[in-house]
Amino acid sequence: MTNTLKRPENTWLTGTSDNVVVLASRVRLARNFAGMPFPNRANAQQLESVLMKAGECFSDIEIALKKRLDVIDVDKLGSLERRVLVEKQLVRSQFVNQSKSRAVFVDEDETAAVMVNEEDHLRIHCMGAGLCLEEQLERAFAIDDAVEARQDIAFDEKLGYITSCPTNLGTGLRATAVLHLPGLFYTQNMQNITTISQQLGLSVRPLFGKGNESKGNLYIIANQMTLGFSEQGIIDNIVSAVQGITDNELRARKALQMYSGARLENSARRALGIMKYSSLLEWDEAMEFISKIRMGIDRGYITEVSAEVVGRLLIAIQPAYIKYIENNENMSQTELSQARADLVQTILAGRGTDCTIEDRREI
């Protein structure tokens, strides 16, 4: 449990792959036990029963994944610990703030998670770096098969898997890709991408930020409907759209480099310099700098820092994460900005993150 909260090496989001545009892929399956009310309609005893049924599948899921699982009892977490799980994209904020009898099973490298008593009885998540939706679907199916071998799952011949939200009926599948799109943002083409994606039955929203405002130029592309579509059809649609968006993003980056290469390089190197030497860092500016550094690495302007190291910063700069590792939920804004700057410099220098602020200053 402690390791899950402390480590910024969330490998599915902060890992690296050969794809410089697609940071990560995630597949989610919604499942419910037959003959039991959905979590939002269940009483305390029924929620406990769901938790027990999920627990009976625990060992089978470990065998299916060939990995050790941790059990996180969400009810026993403080508000700060819950927010860390949300920042690490392992759970949704609605999950940690809703009814009791909640748990999440997380594998040792945080690339698979099963939420119990979320919107549905089970939300199976499988994640990985780069564009790897088919691989994650296979892993999610393995977990699903392990559960269905032991428990009866709500299913209808016409409607498919029965889910609490009608948009998840059918396969219960939500496929997601996380894309870094600074080129399309700077060339003011994001609206075109959003419009075309909606026509294809896909949604586009920021990974960090509210509304249409993205922090760090990171966007989530996901399917909107599941009923009437096969799992493979959904995956194929997402992959095709992502490949098209990737092509447009790379063309935009090439055009920016051709016409504004000097300014682009200066922006990336200045961002790295500020991250390395600032004594205070705000969250929104840190997100912007990470985006510029990533693009600088892709364009060859920055070679002294790897994309993997920069990727770790996505989790490490988050406010709840910093407060948790410093064991201080009541940090002032200035203290938080100072701690963020210290932690960023620790990671960029290749040092560990387990020490406190005072320890890092002595290094």
Secondary structure, DSSP 8 states (H G I E B T S, - for coil): -HHHHH----HHHH---S-SSEEEEEEEEEE-BTTS--TTT--HHHHHHHHHHHHHTHHHHHHHHTS-EEEEEGGGS-HHHHHHHHHTTSS-HHHHHS-SS-EEEEETTSSEEEEESSSSSEEEEEEEESS-HHHHHHHHHHHHHHHHTTS-B-EETTTEE--SSGGGTBT-EEEEEEEE-HHHHHTT-HHHHHHHHHHTTEEEEESSSSTT--SSSEEEEEES--TT--HHHHHHHHHHHHHHHHHHHHHHHHHHHHHHHHHHHHHHHHHHHHHHH-S---HHHHHHHHHHHHHHHHHTS--SS-HHHHHHHHHHT-HHHHHHHTT-TT--HHHHHHHHHHHHHHHHTT--SSS-HHHHHH-
